[in-house]
Amino acid sequence: MRELHFHPRVSVEEVEEGSNLAPKFGEDGLMPCITTDAGSGEALMLGWMNADALRLTLQTGEAHYFSRARQSLWHKGATSGLVQRVIEARIDDDQDAIWLRVEVAGSGASCHVGYRSCFYRAVPVGPDAGGALRFTETARTFDPVAVYGDASNPTQL
């Protein structure tokens, strides 16, 4: 596999209008990654990438993230089989956020809780603000205990 190098950020014009990939990672070394279903456009998850995760994603065509909870690289689907195959990757205007359009293997789920999308609850707005969250998915697509066993849960209190 050919080594992928990112370009230096030499000017605002080049970052915003140029053809060179010159990503900017935050002080923590991470950039947000929005992941959507390539077919439906549904938001599946918001993940984080460091430079290694971004390089691996672009080189392999499969989504890799940086787990803030575990402080390590994470190949999405390596344990569950729910690998995200990248159909398209887009960088935002100032190159500090990435958007992946993916096809998900297996049941098509992307959420460690077992739902298809990590965004499985709607938040009331306007006059209903402060009300109960409303589930938009009625059933899980897989049993997280059966898939992950005793692996630590990434959700932090």
Buried (B, 14 or more C-beta within 10 A) or exposed (E): EEEEEBBEBEEEEBBEEBEEBBBBBEEEEBBBBBBBBBEEEEBBBEBBBBBEBBBBBBEBEBBBBBEEEEEEBBBBBEEBEBBBBBBEBEBBEEBBBBBBBBEBBEBBBBBBEBBBBBBBEEEEEEEEEEEEEEEEBEEBBBEBEEBBEEEEEEEEE
